[in-house]
Amino acid sequence: MIALTRSCLRASSSFLQCKTQRRIPVTRKTTTIASTPALNKRQGLLGGLCLLGTLAEQSRSVAMAATDLSEADKVLLDPKWPDKFPFPADAFSRYDEQVDTLFYSSPRFVYHIDEKAVNALTKYYTQAFPPSRYYTQAFPPSRYYTQVFPPSGSSDVAILDICSSWVSHYPEGYKAGRVAGLGMNGDELARNPQLTEFAVQDLNVEPKFPYEDNSFDVITNCVSVDYLVKPLEVFKEIQRCLKPGGTAIMSFSNRCFPTKAISIWTQTGDLDHIWIVGSYFHYSVKGGFNEPVGKDISPGRGSDPMYVVYATKKA
């Protein structure tokens, strides 16, 4: 049912080391990757390299226009989306199919990525980007935003952190009129100093958000998109709850609870994950988002890799 990749298996042994000595059991289960229709489709779309950890060069014109970009940054330049969502229902199965409220019933006051990766994500939230040298015909300024987060202290700004916990990794001291958290454990959410409100909800059971349409300027998700078993439903809700022109930012690494991550995630590599998350934006609401953008924000060697995929709601 699930093939656990080397990165996730390594992550399982060190996942909680940064703040605690607790461990979680890992169960190996192998499958023939070629037998999964979604993966065969992905292999065709990405040059047959989806399990090799490198992405085939997209096209000569795109590659020439984006020579300053990393391989991760290029993934969504020319994604070659098929006409229909390419993943079958079993791509979102998991080794542990027990209800998630049991798994998350005890609070975990730990970082789920190392501190360098945390700092890279926080820095990303604060910066204006990209440098003008990145502007190309294939990668125009319209694909970027002048600032990731609206200025701190704006009373009319609203931010939502989904799959939230005791820390959101937002810039220290960042303030907005409304910062809502939607997560699995009330004790964790109550400890998050940046939230002005929170709600406990299992999005794998009830993906509909408890918020009005057009409510938020920014919606974030940190290292939890790989656990969503109903991603298209969740991304429909993201689109519904964003204000027109609002931005949704999904961040992720190669660390995971492998028994709870969806099978398509544990069977593929980092660059494929960018394509998978981009597909959620693309297929969830037809014409609902501008085309998604992938970005490698990894701090470098000796740290967890870190990626973001983001898109804006069409005005």
ZADO-1210 file (C-alpha; in nm, 4 decimals, padded with zeros to 6 digits):
<atoms>
<atom x="00.0000" y="00.0000" z="00.0000" code="MET" pos="1"/>
<atom x="00.2785" y="00.2440" z="00.0844" code="ILE" pos="2"/>
<atom x="00.6425" y="00.2635" z="-00.0113" code="ALA" pos="3"/>
<atom x="00.8347" y="00.4704" z="00.2432" code="LEU" pos="4"/>
<atom x="01.1031" y="00.6744" z="00.0721" code="THR" pos="5"/>
<atom x="01.4513" y="00.7017" z="00.2157" code="ARG" pos="6"/>
<atom x="01.3965" y="01.0651" z="00.3094" code="SER" pos="7"/>
<atom x="01.0819" y="00.9922" z="00.5076" code="CYS" pos="8"/>
<atom x="01.2342" y="00.6861" z="00.6714" code="LEU" pos="9"/>
<atom x="01.5317" y="00.8933" z="00.7775" code="ARG" pos="10"/>
<atom x="01.2950" y="01.1624" z="00.8973" code="ALA" pos="11"/>
<atom x="01.0988" y="00.9161" z="01.1073" code="SER" pos="12"/>
<atom x="01.4044" y="00.8299" z="01.3152" code="SER" pos="13"/>
<atom x="01.4955" y="01.1908" z="01.3858" code="SER" pos="14"/>
<atom x="01.1621" y="01.3658" z="01.3474" code="PHE" pos="15"/>
<atom x="01.1241" y="01.4688" z="01.7099" code="LEU" pos="16"/>
<atom x="01.4892" y="01.4971" z="01.8087" code="GLN" pos="17"/>
<atom x="01.5079" y="01.8751" z="01.8096" code="CYS" pos="18"/>
<atom x="01.3011" y="01.9149" z="02.1264" code="LYS" pos="19"/>
<atom x="01.2353" y="01.5673" z="02.2671" code="THR" pos="20"/>
<atom x="01.3655" y="01.2127" z="02.2747" code="GLN" pos="21"/>
<atom x="01.0315" y="01.0531" z="02.1905" code="ARG" pos="22"/>
<atom x="01.0128" y="00.8282" z="01.8843" code="ARG" pos="23"/>
<atom x="00.7377" y="00.6902" z="01.6671" code="ILE" pos="24"/>
<atom x="00.7395" y="00.3382" z="01.5212" code="PRO" pos="25"/>
<atom x="00.8022" y="00.2981" z="01.1504" code="VAL" pos="26"/>
<atom x="00.6528" y="00.0179" z="00.9489" code="THR" pos="27"/>
<atom x="00.7965" y="-00.0627" z="00.6100" code="ARG" pos="28"/>
<atom x="00.5638" y="-00.1725" z="00.3376" code="LYS" pos="29"/>
<atom x="00.6775" y="-00.1946" z="-00.0220" code="THR" pos="30"/>
<atom x="00.4909" y="-00.1871" z="-00.3473" code="THR" pos="31"/>
<atom x="00.5743" y="-00.1920" z="-00.7135" code="THR" pos="32"/>
<atom x="00.5791" y="00.1742" z="-00.8034" code="ILE" pos="33"/>
<atom x="00.5065" y="00.1122" z="-01.1704" code="ALA" pos="34"/>
<atom x="00.1734" y="-00.0428" z="-01.0766" code="SER" pos="35"/>
<atom x="00.0363" y="00.2902" z="-00.9551" code="THR" pos="36"/>
<atom x="-00.1421" y="00.4684" z="-01.2434" code="PRO" pos="37"/>
<atom x="-00.0816" y="00.8131" z="-01.0972" code="ALA" pos="38"/>
<atom x="00.2902" y="00.7530" z="-01.0725" code="LEU" pos="39"/>
<atom x="00.3057" y="00.6225" z="-01.4285" code="ASN" pos="40"/>
<atom x="00.1363" y="00.9449" z="-01.5381" code="LYS" pos="41"/>
<atom x="00.3786" y="01.1535" z="-01.3320" code="ARG" pos="42"/>
<atom x="00.6744" y="00.9670" z="-01.4813" code="GLN" pos="43"/>
<atom x="00.5531" y="01.0552" z="-01.8276" code="GLY" pos="44"/>
<atom x="00.4885" y="01.4173" z="-01.7369" code="LEU" pos="45"/>
<atom x="00.8231" y="01.4632" z="-01.5653" code="LEU" pos="46"/>
<atom x="01.0431" y="01.2726" z="-01.8060" code="GLY" pos="47"/>
<atom x="01.0240" y="00.9407" z="-01.6192" code="GLY" pos="48"/>
<atom x="01.2401" y="01.0676" z="-01.3350" code="LEU" pos="49"/>
<atom x="00.9879" y="01.1041" z="-01.0530" code="CYS" pos="50"/>
<atom x="01.1679" y="00.8576" z="-00.8252" code="LEU" pos="51"/>
<atom x="01.5230" y="00.9684" z="-00.8980" code="LEU" pos="52"/>
<atom x="01.5132" y="01.2947" z="-00.7022" code="GLY" pos="53"/>
<atom x="01.5926" y="01.5126" z="-01.0051" code="THR" pos="54"/>
<atom x="01.3542" y="01.6682" z="-01.2523" code="LEU" pos="55"/>
<atom x="01.4043" y="01.6425" z="-01.6266" code="ALA" pos="56"/>
<atom x="01.4872" y="01.9782" z="-01.7806" code="GLU" pos="57"/>
<atom x="01.1512" y="02.1184" z="-01.8878" code="GLN" pos="58"/>
<atom x="01.2141" y="02.2754" z="-02.2267" code="SER" pos="59"/>
<atom x="01.5064" y="02.4554" z="-02.3846" code="ARG" pos="60"/>
<atom x="01.3286" y="02.7917" z="-02.3954" code="SER" pos="61"/>
<atom x="01.2158" y="02.7751" z="-02.0333" code="VAL" pos="62"/>
<atom x="01.5542" y="02.6529" z="-01.9119" code="ALA" pos="63"/>
<atom x="01.7362" y="02.9277" z="-02.1003" code="MET" pos="64"/>
<atom x="01.5017" y="03.1908" z="-01.9577" code="ALA" pos="65"/>
<atom x="01.5400" y="03.0703" z="-01.6013" code="ALA" pos="66"/>
<atom x="01.9113" y="02.9991" z="-01.5687" code="THR" pos="67"/>
<atom x="01.9263" y="03.1746" z="-01.2309" code="ASP" pos="68"/>
<atom x="01.6574" y="02.9513" z="-01.0792" code="LEU" pos="69"/>
<atom x="01.7093" y="02.6283" z="-00.8895" code="SER" pos="70"/>
<atom x="01.5662" y="02.3001" z="-01.0158" code="GLU" pos="71"/>
<atom x="01.2909" y="02.3305" z="-00.7552" code="ALA" pos="72"/>
<atom x="01.2029" y="02.6800" z="-00.8762" code="ASP" pos="73"/>
<atom x="01.1645" y="02.5465" z="-01.2327" code="LYS" pos="74"/>
<atom x="00.9186" y="02.2659" z="-01.1537" code="VAL" pos="75"/>
<atom x="00.6042" y="02.4741" z="-01.2008" code="LEU" pos="76"/>
<atom x="00.7339" y="02.6898" z="-01.4851" code="LEU" pos="77"/>
<atom x="00.6037" y="02.4409" z="-01.7379" code="ASP" pos="78"/>
<atom x="00.4077" y="02.1796" z="-01.5394" code="PRO" pos="79"/>
<atom x="00.2258" y="02.0269" z="-01.8388" code="LYS" pos="80"/>
<atom x="-00.0951" y="01.9726" z="-01.6445" code="TRP" pos="81"/>
<atom x="-00.3085" y="01.6908" z="-01.7876" code="PRO" pos="82"/>
<atom x="-00.6735" y="01.7605" z="-01.8618" code="ASP" pos="83"/>
<atom x="-00.7906" y="01.5871" z="-01.5442" code="LYS" pos="84"/>
<atom x="-00.6524" y="01.5491" z="-01.1938" code="PHE" pos="85"/>
<atom x="-00.4071" y="01.2600" z="-01.2416" code="PRO" pos="86"/>
<atom x="-00.4160" y="01.0887" z="-00.9020" code="PHE" pos="87"/>
<atom x="-00.6627" y="00.8125" z="-00.8096" code="PRO" pos="88"/>
<atom x="-00.8266" y="00.7802" z="-00.4698" code="ALA" pos="89"/>
<atom x="-00.5727" y="00.5272" z="-00.3423" code="ASP" pos="90"/>
<atom x="-00.2949" y="00.7847" z="-00.3885" code="ALA" pos="91"/>
<atom x="-00.4325" y="00.9414" z="-00.0708" code="PHE" pos="92"/>
<atom x="-00.4400" y="00.6260" z="00.1385" code="SER" pos="93"/>
<atom x="-00.2095" y="00.5946" z="00.4400" code="ARG" pos="94"/>
<atom x="-00.0468" y="00.3153" z="00.6334" code="TYR" pos="95"/>
<atom x="-00.2331" y="00.4255" z="00.9474" code="ASP" pos="96"/>
<atom x="-00.5956" y="00.4856" z="00.8555" code="GLU" pos="97"/>
<atom x="-00.7157" y="00.5349" z="01.2128" code="GLN" pos="98"/>
<atom x="-00.8948" y="00.8613" z="01.2773" code="VAL" pos="99"/>
<atom x="-00.6399" y="01.1410" z="01.3172" code="ASP" pos="100"/>
<atom x="-00.7878" y="01.2696" z="01.6419" code="THR" pos="101"/>
<atom x="-00.6306" y="00.9676" z="01.8135" code="LEU" pos="102"/>
<atom x="-00.2850" y="01.0327" z="01.6693" code="PHE" pos="103"/>
<atom x="-00.2938" y="01.4017" z="01.7590" code="TYR" pos="104"/>
<atom x="-00.4700" y="01.3691" z="02.0944" code="SER" pos="105"/>
<atom x="-00.1482" y="01.4344" z="02.2904" code="SER" pos="106"/>
<atom x="00.0142" y="01.7749" z="02.2353" code="PRO" pos="107"/>
<atom x="00.3599" y="01.7829" z="02.0764" code="ARG" pos="108"/>
<atom x="00.5428" y="02.0988" z="02.1731" code="PHE" pos="109"/>
<atom x="00.8239" y="02.0358" z="01.9254" code="VAL" pos="110"/>
<atom x="00.9514" y="02.1740" z="01.5983" code="TYR" pos="111"/>
<atom x="00.8779" y="01.9425" z="01.3052" code="HIS" pos="112"/>
<atom x="01.1674" y="02.0828" z="01.1023" code="ILE" pos="113"/>
<atom x="01.5109" y="02.1812" z="01.2307" code="ASP" pos="114"/>
<atom x="01.5849" y="02.5331" z="01.3493" code="GLU" pos="115"/>
<atom x="01.7673" y="02.6370" z="01.0318" code="LYS" pos="116"/>
<atom x="01.4655" y="02.5390" z="00.8248" code="ALA" pos="117"/>
<atom x="01.2380" y="02.7227" z="01.0696" code="VAL" pos="118"/>
<atom x="01.4497" y="03.0353" z="01.0334" code="ASN" pos="119"/>
<atom x="01.4421" y="03.0029" z="00.6531" code="ALA" pos="120"/>
<atom x="01.0622" y="02.9900" z="00.6540" code="LEU" pos="121"/>
<atom x="01.0329" y="03.2863" z="00.8908" code="THR" pos="122"/>
<atom x="01.2757" y="03.4828" z="00.6741" code="LYS" pos="123"/>
<atom x="01.0701" y="03.3951" z="00.3671" code="TYR" pos="124"/>
<atom x="00.7558" y="03.5325" z="00.5308" code="TYR" pos="125"/>
<atom x="00.9324" y="03.8659" z="00.5949" code="THR" pos="126"/>
<atom x="01.0986" y="03.9299" z="00.2620" code="GLN" pos="127"/>
<atom x="01.0124" y="04.1162" z="-00.0509" code="ALA" pos="128"/>
<atom x="01.1161" y="03.9105" z="-00.3523" code="PHE" pos="129"/>
<atom x="01.2500" y="03.8217" z="-00.6038" code="PRO" pos="130"/>
<atom x="01.5535" y="04.0247" z="-00.7151" code="PRO" pos="131"/>
<atom x="01.4894" y="04.1878" z="-01.0509" code="SER" pos="132"/>
<atom x="01.7394" y="03.9562" z="-01.2188" code="ARG" pos="133"/>
<atom x="01.4794" y="03.6782" z="-01.1910" code="TYR" pos="134"/>
<atom x="01.2320" y="03.8624" z="-01.4131" code="TYR" pos="135"/>
<atom x="01.2196" y="03.6840" z="-01.7481" code="THR" pos="136"/>
<atom x="00.9619" y="03.6252" z="-02.0171" code="GLN" pos="137"/>
<atom x="00.9002" y="03.2797" z="-01.8726" code="ALA" pos="138"/>
<atom x="00.8985" y="03.4091" z="-01.5154" code="PHE" pos="139"/>
<atom x="00.7453" y="03.7592" z="-01.5229" code="PRO" pos="140"/>
<atom x="00.6991" y="03.9906" z="-01.2222" code="PRO" pos="141"/>
<atom x="00.3253" y="03.9091" z="-01.2215" code="SER" pos="142"/>
<atom x="00.4092" y="03.5667" z="-01.0777" code="ARG" pos="143"/>
<atom x="00.5503" y="03.7275" z="-00.7661" code="TYR" pos="144"/>
<atom x="00.4277" y="03.9528" z="-00.4908" code="TYR" pos="145"/>
<atom x="00.6039" y="04.2582" z="-00.3523" code="THR" pos="146"/>
<atom x="00.5817" y="04.1238" z="00.0021" code="GLN" pos="147"/>
<atom x="00.4889" y="03.7810" z="00.1343" code="VAL" pos="148"/>
<atom x="00.2981" y="03.9063" z="00.4392" code="PHE" pos="149"/>
<atom x="00.1114" y="04.2364" z="00.4585" code="PRO" pos="150"/>
<atom x="00.2837" y="04.4930" z="00.6852" code="PRO" pos="151"/>
<atom x="00.2692" y="04.4155" z="01.0555" code="SER" pos="152"/>
<atom x="00.0242" y="04.6138" z="01.2638" code="GLY" pos="153"/>
<atom x="-00.2480" y="04.6464" z="01.0009" code="SER" pos="154"/>
<atom x="-00.5784" y="04.6094" z="01.1813" code="SER" pos="155"/>
<atom x="-00.7682" y="04.5212" z="00.8643" code="ASP" pos="156"/>
<atom x="-00.5399" y="04.2291" z="00.7740" code="VAL" pos="157"/>
<atom x="-00.6557" y="03.8715" z="00.8421" code="ALA" pos="158"/>
<atom x="-00.4349" y="03.5616" z="00.8273" code="ILE" pos="159"/>
<atom x="-00.5330" y="03.1946" z="00.8637" code="LEU" pos="160"/>
<atom x="-00.2913" y="02.9168" z="00.9566" code="ASP" pos="161"/>
<atom x="-00.4381" y="02.5760" z="00.8730" code="ILE" pos="162"/>
<atom x="-00.3104" y="02.2547" z="01.0325" code="CYS" pos="163"/>
<atom x="-00.1765" y="02.4952" z="01.2924" code="SER" pos="164"/>
<atom x="-00.0136" y="02.4136" z="01.6257" code="SER" pos="165"/>
<atom x="00.1742" y="02.5854" z="01.9086" code="TRP" pos="166"/>
<atom x="00.3946" y="02.7822" z="01.6677" code="VAL" pos="167"/>
<atom x="00.3262" y="02.9221" z="01.3205" code="SER" pos="168"/>
<atom x="00.6820" y="03.0367" z="01.2397" code="HIS" pos="169"/>
<atom x="00.5588" y="03.3857" z="01.1524" code="TYR" pos="170"/>
<atom x="00.8009" y="03.6776" z="01.2016" code="PRO" pos="171"/>
<atom x="00.8597" y="03.7570" z="01.5674" code="GLU" pos="172"/>
<atom x="00.6280" y="04.0317" z="01.6833" code="GLY" pos="173"/>
<atom x="00.4141" y="04.0170" z="01.3707" code="TYR" pos="174"/>
<atom x="00.0680" y="04.1586" z="01.4369" code="LYS" pos="175"/>
<atom x="-00.2502" y="04.1608" z="01.2329" code="ALA" pos="176"/>
<atom x="-00.6099" y="04.2413" z="01.3128" code="GLY" pos="177"/>
<atom x="-00.6957" y="03.8725" z="01.2918" code="ARG" pos="178"/>
<atom x="-00.4691" y="03.5683" z="01.3026" code="VAL" pos="179"/>
<atom x="-00.6771" y="03.2503" z="01.3110" code="ALA" pos="180"/>
<atom x="-00.5478" y="02.8997" z="01.3678" code="GLY" pos="181"/>
<atom x="-00.7239" y="02.5830" z="01.2551" code="LEU" pos="182"/>
<atom x="-00.5646" y="02.2679" z="01.3923" code="GLY" pos="183"/>
<atom x="-00.5971" y="01.9294" z="01.5569" code="MET" pos="184"/>
<atom x="-00.4962" y="01.9866" z="01.9182" code="ASN" pos="185"/>
<atom x="-00.6493" y="02.2541" z="02.1399" code="GLY" pos="186"/>
<atom x="-00.3626" y="02.2528" z="02.3898" code="ASP" pos="187"/>
<atom x="-00.1125" y="02.3275" z="02.1141" code="GLU" pos="188"/>
<atom x="-00.3268" y="02.6013" z="01.9609" code="LEU" pos="189"/>
<atom x="-00.3806" y="02.7662" z="02.2991" code="ALA" pos="190"/>
<atom x="-00.0011" y="02.7970" z="02.3368" code="ARG" pos="191"/>
<atom x="00.0456" y="02.9758" z="02.0029" code="ASN" pos="192"/>
<atom x="00.1176" y="03.3410" z="02.0956" code="PRO" pos="193"/>
<atom x="00.0503" y="03.4766" z="01.7472" code="GLN" pos="194"/>
<atom x="-00.3073" y="03.3547" z="01.7169" code="LEU" pos="195"/>
<atom x="-00.5960" y="03.5842" z="01.8049" code="THR" pos="196"/>
<atom x="-00.8408" y="03.2930" z="01.7746" code="GLU" pos="197"/>
<atom x="-00.8396" y="02.9227" z="01.7032" code="PHE" pos="198"/>
<atom x="-01.0656" y="02.6295" z="01.6237" code="ALA" pos="199"/>
<atom x="-01.0076" y="02.2542" z="01.6513" code="VAL" pos="200"/>
<atom x="-01.1051" y="02.0592" z="01.3418" code="GLN" pos="201"/>
<atom x="-00.9923" y="01.7471" z="01.1556" code="ASP" pos="202"/>
<atom x="-00.9763" y="01.8511" z="00.7908" code="LEU" pos="203"/>
<atom x="-00.9511" y="01.4873" z="00.6844" code="ASN" pos="204"/>
<atom x="-01.2998" y="01.4335" z="00.8252" code="VAL" pos="205"/>
<atom x="-01.4544" y="01.7775" z="00.7632" code="GLU" pos="206"/>
<atom x="-01.2636" y="01.9807" z="00.5043" code="PRO" pos="207"/>
<atom x="-01.5066" y="02.2751" z="00.5109" code="LYS" pos="208"/>
<atom x="-01.3549" y="02.5711" z="00.6982" code="PHE" pos="209"/>
<atom x="-01.5651" y="02.7421" z="00.9673" code="PRO" pos="210"/>
<atom x="-01.5124" y="03.0853" z="00.8092" code="TYR" pos="211"/>
<atom x="-01.7010" y="03.3208" z="00.5785" code="GLU" pos="212"/>
<atom x="-01.6168" y="03.3727" z="00.2127" code="ASP" pos="213"/>
<atom x="-01.3406" y="03.6218" z="00.1258" code="ASN" pos="214"/>
<atom x="-01.2183" y="03.6481" z="00.4860" code="SER" pos="215"/>
<atom x="-00.8379" y="03.6228" z="00.4729" code="PHE" pos="216"/>
<atom x="-00.5506" y="03.8033" z="00.3050" code="ASP" pos="217"/>
<atom x="-00.3084" y="03.5133" z="00.3561" code="VAL" pos="218"/>
<atom x="-00.3567" y="03.1429" z="00.4327" code="ILE" pos="219"/>
<atom x="-00.0564" y="02.9364" z="00.5385" code="THR" pos="220"/>
<atom x="00.0138" y="02.5687" z="00.5953" code="ASN" pos="221"/>
<atom x="00.3459" y="02.4558" z="00.7403" code="CYS" pos="222"/>
<atom x="00.4713" y="02.0971" z="00.6879" code="VAL" pos="223"/>
<atom x="00.1235" y="01.9434" z="00.6895" code="SER" pos="224"/>
<atom x="00.0042" y="01.9404" z="00.3290" code="VAL" pos="225"/>
<atom x="00.1380" y="01.5838" z="00.3011" code="ASP" pos="226"/>
<atom x="-00.1235" y="01.4589" z="00.5497" code="TYR" pos="227"/>
<atom x="-00.4316" y="01.5839" z="00.3636" code="LEU" pos="228"/>
<atom x="-00.6448" y="01.2957" z="00.2313" code="VAL" pos="229"/>
<atom x="-00.8957" y="01.5337" z="00.0693" code="LYS" pos="230"/>
<atom x="-00.6621" y="01.7979" z="-00.0735" code="PRO" pos="231"/>
<atom x="-00.8877" y="01.9246" z="-00.3507" code="LEU" pos="232"/>
<atom x="-01.1709" y="01.9847" z="-00.1036" code="GLU" pos="233"/>
<atom x="-00.9327" y="02.1670" z="00.1314" code="VAL" pos="234"/>
<atom x="-00.7925" y="02.3821" z="-00.1503" code="PHE" pos="235"/>
<atom x="-01.1453" y="02.4694" z="-00.2599" code="LYS" pos="236"/>
<atom x="-01.1967" y="02.6011" z="00.0915" code="GLU" pos="237"/>
<atom x="-00.8695" y="02.7927" z="00.0748" code="ILE" pos="238"/>
<atom x="-00.9882" y="02.9595" z="-00.2445" code="GLN" pos="239"/>
<atom x="-01.3306" y="03.0340" z="-00.0962" code="ARG" pos="240"/>
<atom x="-01.1947" y="03.1913" z="00.2213" code="CYS" pos="241"/>
<atom x="-00.9190" y="03.3991" z="00.0604" code="LEU" pos="242"/>
<atom x="-00.9955" y="03.7573" z="-00.0299" code="LYS" pos="243"/>
<atom x="-00.9624" y="03.8284" z="-00.4031" code="PRO" pos="244"/>
<atom x="-00.5909" y="03.8730" z="-00.4650" code="GLY" pos="245"/>
<atom x="-00.5067" y="03.6941" z="-00.1392" code="GLY" pos="246"/>
<atom x="-00.2188" y="03.4480" z="-00.1224" code="THR" pos="247"/>
<atom x="-00.2049" y="03.0859" z="-00.0043" code="ALA" pos="248"/>
<atom x="00.1385" y="02.9554" z="00.0959" code="ILE" pos="249"/>
<atom x="00.2100" y="02.5844" z="00.1441" code="MET" pos="250"/>
<atom x="00.5507" y="02.5039" z="00.2963" code="SER" pos="251"/>
<atom x="00.6989" y="02.1562" z="00.3362" code="PHE" pos="252"/>
<atom x="01.0193" y="01.9600" z="00.3868" code="SER" pos="253"/>
<atom x="01.1157" y="01.5940" z="00.3558" code="ASN" pos="254"/>
<atom x="01.0295" y="01.5209" z="00.7183" code="ARG" pos="255"/>
<atom x="00.7048" y="01.3458" z="00.7950" code="CYS" pos="256"/>
<atom x="00.5185" y="01.1007" z="01.0105" code="PHE" pos="257"/>
<atom x="00.5400" y="00.8277" z="00.7434" code="PRO" pos="258"/>
<atom x="00.2466" y="00.6271" z="00.8760" code="THR" pos="259"/>
<atom x="00.0210" y="00.9321" z="00.8411" code="LYS" pos="260"/>
<atom x="00.1522" y="01.0834" z="00.5175" code="ALA" pos="261"/>
<atom x="-00.0440" y="01.0023" z="00.2017" code="ILE" pos="262"/>
<atom x="00.0990" y="00.7272" z="-00.0172" code="SER" pos="263"/>
<atom x="00.1680" y="00.9494" z="-00.3196" code="ILE" pos="264"/>
<atom x="00.3891" y="01.1621" z="-00.0944" code="TRP" pos="265"/>
<atom x="00.5927" y="00.8782" z="00.0520" code="THR" pos="266"/>
<atom x="00.6414" y="00.7281" z="-00.2965" code="GLN" pos="267"/>
<atom x="00.7883" y="01.0420" z="-00.4518" code="THR" pos="268"/>
<atom x="01.0671" y="01.2938" z="-00.3987" code="GLY" pos="269"/>
<atom x="01.1043" y="01.6607" z="-00.3140" code="ASP" pos="270"/>
<atom x="01.0649" y="01.8004" z="-00.6650" code="LEU" pos="271"/>
<atom x="00.7627" y="01.5813" z="-00.7284" code="ASP" pos="272"/>
<atom x="00.6082" y="01.7163" z="-00.4084" code="HIS" pos="273"/>
<atom x="00.6244" y="02.0651" z="-00.5564" code="ILE" pos="274"/>
<atom x="00.4340" y="01.9421" z="-00.8629" code="TRP" pos="275"/>
<atom x="00.1794" y="01.7578" z="-00.6475" code="ILE" pos="276"/>
<atom x="00.1039" y="02.0631" z="-00.4319" code="VAL" pos="277"/>
<atom x="00.0901" y="02.2812" z="-00.7420" code="GLY" pos="278"/>
<atom x="-00.1675" y="02.0428" z="-00.8862" code="SER" pos="279"/>
<atom x="-00.3919" y="02.0989" z="-00.5836" code="TYR" pos="280"/>
<atom x="-00.4069" y="02.4689" z="-00.6670" code="PHE" pos="281"/>
<atom x="-00.4562" y="02.4002" z="-01.0365" code="HIS" pos="282"/>
<atom x="-00.7360" y="02.1439" z="-01.0140" code="TYR" pos="283"/>
<atom x="-00.9270" y="02.2428" z="-00.7003" code="SER" pos="284"/>
<atom x="-01.1208" y="02.5369" z="-00.8476" code="VAL" pos="285"/>
<atom x="-01.1175" y="02.5880" z="-01.2224" code="LYS" pos="286"/>
<atom x="-00.9824" y="02.9366" z="-01.2830" code="GLY" pos="287"/>
<atom x="-00.9828" y="03.0069" z="-00.9099" code="GLY" pos="288"/>
<atom x="-00.6097" y="03.0692" z="-00.8652" code="PHE" pos="289"/>
<atom x="-00.3358" y="03.2250" z="-01.0681" code="ASN" pos="290"/>
<atom x="-00.0815" y="02.9639" z="-01.1683" code="GLU" pos="291"/>
<atom x="00.1105" y="02.8301" z="-00.8649" code="PRO" pos="292"/>
<atom x="00.4782" y="02.9039" z="-00.8101" code="VAL" pos="293"/>
<atom x="00.7333" y="02.6759" z="-00.6438" code="GLY" pos="294"/>
<atom x="01.0369" y="02.8033" z="-00.4580" code="LYS" pos="295"/>
<atom x="01.3305" y="02.6386" z="-00.2831" code="ASP" pos="296"/>
<atom x="01.4017" y="02.8254" z="00.0411" code="ILE" pos="297"/>
<atom x="01.6311" y="02.5594" z="00.1887" code="SER" pos="298"/>
<atom x="01.8981" y="02.7030" z="00.4196" code="PRO" pos="299"/>
<atom x="02.1727" y="02.4806" z="00.2768" code="GLY" pos="300"/>
<atom x="02.3731" y="02.1738" z="00.3641" code="ARG" pos="301"/>
<atom x="02.3399" y="02.0302" z="00.7092" code="GLY" pos="302"/>
<atom x="01.9755" y="02.1317" z="00.7408" code="SER" pos="303"/>
<atom x="01.6339" y="02.0087" z="00.6393" code="ASP" pos="304"/>
<atom x="01.5332" y="02.1135" z="00.2886" code="PRO" pos="305"/>
<atom x="01.2458" y="02.3626" z="00.2740" code="MET" pos="306"/>
<atom x="01.0122" y="02.4451" z="-00.0102" code="TYR" pos="307"/>
<atom x="00.7070" y="02.6624" z="-00.0666" code="VAL" pos="308"/>
<atom x="00.4339" y="02.6479" z="-00.3269" code="VAL" pos="309"/>
<atom x="00.2066" y="02.9498" z="-00.3369" code="TYR" pos="310"/>
<atom x="-00.0684" y="03.0999" z="-00.5502" code="ALA" pos="311"/>
<atom x="-00.3004" y="03.3997" z="-00.5428" code="THR" pos="312"/>
<atom x="-00.6767" y="03.3925" z="-00.5682" code="LYS" pos="313"/>
<atom x="-00.7892" y="03.5567" z="-00.8881" code="LYS" pos="314"/>
<atom x="-00.9482" y="03.8954" z="-00.8310" code="ALA" pos="315"/>
</atoms>
